[in-house]
Amino acid sequence: MDKFVAHILVVDDDDGIRSLVKKYLNENNYLITTANSAEDASEKIKIIKFDLIILDIMMPGKSGLDFIRDNIKKLDTPIILLTAKGEPDERIEGLEIGADDYLPKPFEPKELILRIQNIINKTIKKNQKRVVKFENIMIDLNKQLIFKNDNEYKINNTEKIILEKMINNPGKTFSREDIGLFIDLDKERSIDVIITRLRKKIEIDPKNPKFLQTIRGVGYVLWIE
């Protein structure tokens, strides 16, 4: 899964459209699962957590709108509707009940890719943690501040980038090389100095870190959960 940008469910009763969309999106590093009906899609979302759903409105049996209505309470996945040009009412209703975007048929594959990228980028930003609290510490990336006990510490842009990566990848160990790529710095000693500076702002006892720890021979990890 690491090589794929996202896992997308394509729902359309037209075999040709499903095949073409799957082929094009696979070529652009998306993992694709397909469903030939709303009922089939409903079964697949029970067992797989998708990053995005591409959903045809007009299908035999239950429509794409029926699928959204049936699953709206348990579905937090972004949806792009595929609509025929003569379906303005259905398109509007789809957006009203929870779809995120629509694309009229026939469509250019490149436009579909751009719409997918736009939604996924917004979703990633929305899901990123910007304020975290643990024990007696609060990190506010928006304000670039760390609050510890009754003290307030300012973090610079470099420290913010490192913390943002670590906070949104809890328990992941980052090598010095990883961190250097984030902040465009290739001097390991300088990276160690930045980590030491962050520990003074985060840790109760910076010489015996509890949260921002060293994994010997590997790198650094932030334990906040």
C-alpha positions as CSV (number, residue, x, y, z in Angstrom):
1,M,0.0,0.0,0.0
2,D,3.0,2.3,0.6
3,K,3.5,3.0,-3.1
4,F,-0.2,4.1,-3.6
5,V,-1.4,7.6,-3.1
6,A,-4.8,6.5,-1.9
7,H,-7.3,3.7,-2.0
8,I,-10.4,4.6,-4.1
9,L,-13.7,2.8,-4.6
10,V,-15.1,3.2,-8.1
11,V,-18.9,2.5,-8.2
12,D,-20.5,2.3,-11.7
13,D,-22.7,-0.2,-13.4
14,D,-20.9,0.3,-16.7
15,D,-18.2,-2.3,-17.1
16,G,-16.3,-0.1,-19.6
17,I,-16.2,3.0,-17.4
18,R,-15.1,1.0,-14.4
19,S,-12.3,-0.6,-16.4
20,L,-11.1,2.6,-17.9
21,V,-11.2,4.6,-14.7
22,K,-9.4,1.8,-12.8
23,K,-6.7,1.5,-15.5
24,Y,-6.1,5.3,-15.6
25,L,-6.0,5.7,-11.8
26,N,-3.7,2.7,-11.4
27,E,-1.3,4.3,-13.8
28,N,-1.3,7.4,-11.5
29,N,-0.5,5.4,-8.4
30,Y,-4.0,4.9,-6.9
31,L,-5.2,1.6,-5.6
32,I,-8.6,0.9,-7.0
33,T,-11.5,-1.4,-5.9
34,T,-14.6,-1.4,-8.0
35,A,-18.3,-2.1,-7.4
36,N,-21.0,-2.6,-10.0
37,S,-23.9,-1.4,-7.9
38,A,-24.8,0.6,-4.8
39,E,-25.6,-2.6,-3.0
40,D,-22.1,-4.0,-3.9
41,A,-20.5,-0.8,-2.7
42,S,-22.4,-0.9,0.6
43,E,-20.9,-4.3,1.3
44,K,-17.4,-3.2,0.4
45,I,-17.3,-0.2,2.7
46,K,-18.2,-2.5,5.6
47,I,-14.8,-4.2,5.3
48,I,-12.5,-1.6,3.7
49,K,-11.8,1.9,4.7
50,F,-11.5,3.9,1.5
51,D,-9.8,7.3,1.1
52,L,-12.3,8.4,-1.6
53,I,-15.4,7.1,-3.5
54,I,-16.1,7.8,-7.2
55,L,-19.9,7.2,-7.5
56,D,-22.2,7.1,-10.5
57,I,-25.6,8.5,-9.8
58,M,-27.7,6.6,-12.3
59,M,-27.5,2.8,-11.7
60,P,-30.1,0.0,-11.9
61,G,-31.6,-0.8,-8.5
62,K,-30.4,1.7,-5.9
63,S,-29.0,4.9,-7.3
64,G,-25.8,6.6,-6.1
65,L,-28.0,9.0,-4.1
66,D,-29.6,6.0,-2.4
67,F,-26.2,4.8,-1.5
68,I,-25.3,8.1,0.1
69,R,-28.6,8.2,2.1
70,D,-28.2,4.6,3.2
71,N,-24.7,5.1,4.5
72,I,-24.4,8.8,5.4
73,K,-24.4,8.2,9.2
74,K,-21.4,5.8,9.1
75,L,-19.6,7.2,6.0
76,D,-17.0,9.9,6.4
77,T,-15.3,9.2,3.1
78,P,-15.2,12.0,0.4
79,I,-17.4,11.3,-2.6
80,I,-17.1,12.5,-6.2
81,L,-20.3,12.0,-8.2
82,L,-20.3,11.0,-11.8
83,T,-23.4,12.5,-13.5
84,A,-25.0,12.7,-16.9
85,K,-25.2,16.2,-18.3
86,G,-29.0,16.2,-18.0
87,E,-29.0,15.6,-14.2
88,P,-28.7,19.0,-12.6
89,D,-31.4,18.2,-9.9
90,E,-29.7,14.9,-8.9
91,R,-26.3,16.7,-8.9
92,I,-27.6,19.4,-6.6
93,E,-29.3,16.9,-4.3
94,G,-26.1,14.8,-4.2
95,L,-24.1,17.8,-3.0
96,E,-26.8,18.7,-0.5
97,I,-26.8,15.2,1.1
98,G,-23.0,14.9,1.5
99,A,-21.1,14.5,-1.8
100,D,-18.0,16.6,-2.1
101,D,-17.7,17.2,-5.9
102,Y,-19.2,16.1,-9.2
103,L,-18.0,15.4,-12.7
104,P,-20.3,15.3,-15.7
105,K,-19.9,12.4,-18.2
106,P,-18.1,12.2,-20.5
107,F,-15.1,13.6,-18.7
108,E,-11.4,14.0,-19.3
109,P,-9.3,11.6,-17.1
110,K,-6.9,14.4,-16.3
111,E,-9.8,16.4,-14.8
112,L,-10.8,13.5,-12.7
113,I,-7.2,13.2,-11.4
114,L,-7.1,16.9,-10.5
115,R,-10.4,16.7,-8.6
116,I,-9.2,13.6,-6.7
117,Q,-5.9,15.3,-5.8
118,N,-7.8,18.4,-4.6
119,I,-10.1,16.5,-2.3
120,I,-7.4,14.2,-0.9
121,N,-5.1,17.2,-0.2
122,K,-7.9,19.0,1.7
123,T,-8.8,15.8,3.6
124,I,-5.2,15.3,4.7
125,K,-5.0,18.9,5.9
126,K,-8.3,18.6,7.7
127,N,-7.1,15.4,9.5
128,Q,-3.8,16.7,10.6
129,K,-3.5,17.5,14.2
130,R,-2.6,21.1,14.9
131,V,-3.0,21.2,18.7
132,V,-2.1,18.3,21.0
133,K,-2.2,17.9,24.8
134,F,-0.4,15.3,26.8
135,E,0.2,15.3,30.6
136,N,0.9,19.0,31.5
137,I,2.1,20.0,28.0
138,M,0.3,21.5,25.1
139,I,1.8,22.0,21.6
140,D,-0.1,24.5,19.4
141,L,1.3,24.4,15.9
142,N,-1.0,27.2,14.7
143,K,0.4,29.6,17.2
144,Q,3.9,28.0,17.2
145,L,3.9,27.7,20.9
146,I,4.5,25.1,23.5
147,F,2.9,25.5,26.9
148,K,4.5,23.5,29.8
149,N,3.3,24.0,33.3
150,D,3.1,27.8,33.6
151,N,5.7,28.5,31.0
152,E,5.3,29.4,27.3
153,Y,7.9,28.6,24.7
154,K,8.0,29.9,21.1
155,I,9.0,27.4,18.4
156,N,10.5,28.5,15.1
157,N,9.5,27.2,11.6
158,T,12.1,24.5,11.6
159,E,11.0,23.1,15.0
160,K,7.4,23.4,13.8
161,I,8.0,21.3,10.7
162,I,9.7,18.6,12.8
163,L,6.9,18.5,15.4
164,E,4.2,18.5,12.7
165,K,5.7,15.4,11.1
166,M,6.1,13.6,14.4
167,I,2.7,14.5,15.8
168,N,0.9,13.3,12.7
169,N,3.0,10.1,12.6
170,P,2.7,8.9,16.3
171,G,5.2,6.3,17.3
172,K,7.2,6.5,14.0
173,T,10.9,6.8,14.3
174,F,12.5,9.4,12.1
175,S,16.2,9.1,11.1
176,R,18.4,12.1,11.0
177,E,18.3,11.8,7.2
178,D,14.5,12.0,7.3
179,I,14.5,15.1,9.5
180,G,17.2,16.7,7.3
181,L,15.0,16.2,4.2
182,F,12.0,17.9,6.0
183,I,14.0,21.0,7.0
184,D,16.6,21.0,4.1
185,L,19.5,20.4,6.4
186,D,22.1,17.7,5.9
187,K,24.3,18.3,9.0
188,E,23.6,15.6,11.6
189,R,25.1,17.6,14.4
190,S,22.8,20.5,13.6
191,I,19.8,18.2,13.7
192,D,20.9,16.9,17.1
193,V,21.1,20.5,18.4
194,I,17.5,21.2,17.2
195,I,16.2,18.1,18.9
196,T,18.0,19.1,22.1
197,R,16.5,22.6,21.9
198,L,13.0,21.0,21.5
199,R,13.5,18.8,24.5
200,K,14.2,21.8,26.6
201,K,10.8,23.1,25.6
202,I,8.8,19.8,25.9
203,E,10.5,17.7,28.5
204,I,10.3,18.0,32.3
205,D,13.8,16.6,32.5
206,P,15.5,17.2,29.1
207,K,18.4,15.0,30.0
208,N,16.1,12.1,30.6
209,P,13.5,12.6,27.9
210,K,10.1,10.9,28.3
211,F,8.4,12.1,25.1
212,L,11.0,13.0,22.5
213,Q,13.2,10.0,22.7
214,T,16.3,8.7,20.9
215,I,16.2,5.3,19.3
216,R,19.8,4.4,19.3
217,G,21.3,3.9,15.9
218,V,18.0,4.7,14.2
219,G,16.8,8.2,15.0
220,Y,14.1,10.1,17.0
221,V,10.5,9.3,18.0
222,L,7.8,11.4,19.7
223,W,5.7,9.4,22.2
224,I,2.6,11.4,23.1
225,E,-0.2,8.8,23.1
